[in-house]
Amino acid sequence: EGLSPRDRSIVTLSALIARSQTARLAPEIERALDNGVAPGEVSEIVTHLAFYAGWSNAMAAVPTVQAVFRARDVESEQLPAARPDLLPLDEQAEKAREARVEAMYGDTAPGVLEYTTEVLFRDLWLRPALAPRDRSLVTFSALVASGQSDQVGFHLGKAMDNGLTQTEASEALTQLAFYAGWPKVFSALPTVKEVFAQRSE
């Protein structure tokens, strides 16, 4: 009860795509559409995961998504534009994030930091076809599913800032245990526990 069927589908699709597990992808896309995830949102999940799970994993999902869309008569007009009008940027939060990352890694990988700012946080995260809360849920799920525990803390905090509740995050972990495996979830639990504790102070 702590996570809607729609959100469970978002978590499941994110885990399968992040892990390039295409064998079960078609029925889960079908289930997601039946659970209220719009075709445009499915498309946007794939786009988002190209950055957070890698281009190869995202591209491996494209033929399956295309086949399901074709079977469901989803037209290109129902999908997000490549260059939509973006949501407004939270200038203060973005400047703080940029300064923090620059201080830590500016001398190490300036190209990565430039693309992180310009492509991820000033473009991808502002695309309107996926609500910020849902985009955060996709990111959190993909990070846990792919074992990227070092990144979970920041993105869980961002997800909760974007409206994901502690109960929903907890239930997302329960869903991920089945679709990504218990070790991946248990590896993320210390970080998740720490974020929850900080939020309750």
C-alpha positions in Angstrom: 0.0 0.0 0.0 2.9 2.3 0.5 3.6 2.7 -3.2 1.0 3.0 -6.0 0.9 0.5 -8.8 2.0 3.3 -11.2 5.1 4.1 -9.0 5.9 0.4 -8.7 5.9 0.2 -12.5 8.3 3.2 -12.7 10.6 1.5 -10.2 10.5 -1.8 -12.1 11.1 -0.3 -15.6 14.0 1.7 -14.1 15.6 -1.4 -12.6 15.2 -3.5 -15.8 16.6 -0.8 -18.1 19.4 0.1 -15.7 20.5 -3.6 -15.6 19.8 -4.2 -19.4 17.4 -7.0 -18.5 15.2 -6.9 -21.7 13.7 -10.4 -21.4 11.0 -9.2 -19.0 10.8 -5.6 -20.4 7.8 -5.9 -22.8 5.3 -7.3 -20.2 6.5 -4.7 -17.7 6.0 -1.9 -20.2 2.5 -3.2 -20.9 1.8 -3.3 -17.1 3.2 0.2 -16.7 0.9 1.6 -19.4 -2.0 -0.3 -17.8 -1.0 1.2 -14.4 -1.2 4.8 -15.7 2.3 5.5 -16.9 1.8 7.5 -20.1 3.7 6.5 -23.3 5.5 9.9 -23.1 6.6 9.1 -19.6 8.0 5.6 -20.7 9.9 7.4 -23.5 11.3 9.9 -21.0 12.3 7.2 -18.6 14.5 5.7 -21.3 15.9 9.1 -22.2 16.7 9.8 -18.5 18.4 6.4 -18.0 20.6 7.0 -21.0 22.4 9.4 -18.7 22.1 7.5 -15.4 22.5 3.9 -16.6 24.5 4.4 -19.7 23.6 4.8 -23.4 24.0 1.1 -24.2 21.4 0.1 -21.5 19.0 2.7 -22.7 19.4 1.8 -26.3 18.9 -1.9 -25.6 15.5 -1.0 -24.3 14.4 1.0 -27.4 13.4 -1.9 -29.7 11.2 -3.4 -27.0 9.6 0.0 -26.2 9.1 0.6 -29.9 7.4 -2.8 -30.4 5.0 -2.2 -27.5 4.2 1.3 -28.7 3.5 -0.1 -32.2 1.2 -2.8 -30.8 -0.6 -0.2 -28.8 -0.9 2.3 -31.7 1.1 5.0 -29.8 1.8 7.8 -32.3 5.0 10.0 -32.2 2.7 12.9 -31.3 2.2 11.3 -27.9 5.9 11.3 -27.2 8.0 14.1 -25.8 9.8 16.5 -28.2 13.5 16.2 -28.4 13.8 19.9 -27.4 10.8 20.9 -25.3 10.3 24.1 -23.4 12.0 23.4 -20.1 10.7 23.7 -16.6 12.1 26.7 -14.6 15.5 26.3 -13.0 15.9 26.6 -9.2 18.9 29.0 -9.6 19.9 29.0 -5.9 19.9 25.2 -5.5 21.7 24.7 -8.8 24.4 27.3 -7.9 25.0 25.5 -4.6 25.2 22.1 -6.3 27.5 23.4 -8.9 29.8 25.1 -6.4 29.9 22.0 -4.2 30.9 19.7 -7.0 33.4 22.2 -8.5 35.1 22.4 -5.1 35.4 18.6 -4.9 36.2 17.6 -8.4 36.9 20.8 -10.5 40.6 19.9 -10.9 39.9 16.3 -11.7 37.4 16.1 -14.5 36.3 19.6 -15.7 34.6 18.1 -18.8 32.5 15.8 -16.7 31.5 18.8 -14.5 30.6 21.0 -17.5 28.3 18.3 -19.0 26.9 17.6 -15.5 25.8 21.2 -15.3 24.8 22.0 -18.8 23.3 18.6 -20.0 22.0 17.0 -16.8 20.9 19.7 -14.4 20.2 22.5 -16.9 18.5 20.3 -19.5 17.6 16.7 -18.7 16.3 17.4 -15.2 14.1 20.2 -16.5 12.4 18.2 -19.3 8.6 18.5 -18.5 7.5 15.0 -19.8 8.4 13.4 -16.4 7.6 15.2 -13.2 10.6 16.0 -11.0 9.4 13.6 -8.3 9.1 10.8 -10.9 12.4 11.6 -12.5 14.0 11.4 -9.0 12.2 8.0 -8.4 13.7 6.8 -11.7 17.2 7.9 -10.7 17.0 6.5 -7.2 15.7 3.2 -8.5 18.4 2.9 -11.2 21.2 3.8 -8.8 20.1 1.1 -6.3 19.5 -1.5 -9.1 23.0 -0.9 -10.6 24.7 -0.9 -7.2 25.8 2.8 -7.3 25.4 3.3 -3.5 27.8 6.3 -3.4 25.3 8.3 -5.5 22.1 7.1 -3.6 22.4 9.7 -0.7 22.3 12.8 -2.9 19.6 11.5 -5.2 17.4 10.2 -2.4 17.6 13.6 -0.7 16.7 15.2 -4.1 13.8 12.8 -4.5 12.5 13.7 -1.1 12.9 17.4 -1.8 10.8 16.7 -5.0 8.0 15.1 -3.0 8.9 11.4 -2.6 8.0 10.3 0.9 10.0 8.1 3.3 7.3 5.4 3.0 7.4 5.5 -0.8 11.3 5.3 -0.8 11.1 2.4 1.6 8.6 0.6 -0.6 10.7 1.3 -3.7 13.5 -0.6 -2.0 11.2 -3.5 -1.3 10.2 -3.6 -5.0 13.9 -3.4 -6.0 14.8 -6.3 -3.9 12.8 -8.5 -6.2 13.9 -6.9 -9.5 17.5 -6.1 -8.7 18.3 -8.6 -5.9 18.7 -8.4 -2.2 22.5 -7.6 -2.2 21.9 -4.4 -4.2 19.3 -3.2 -1.8 21.2 -4.1 1.3 24.2 -2.3 -0.1 22.1 0.9 -0.4 20.4 0.5 3.0 23.1 2.2 5.2 22.9 5.3 3.0 19.1 5.3 2.9 19.0 4.9 6.7 21.3 7.9 7.1 19.2 10.1 4.8 16.1 9.2 6.7 17.8 10.0 10.0 18.9 13.4 8.8 15.4 14.2 7.6 13.9 13.3 10.9 16.2 15.6 12.9 
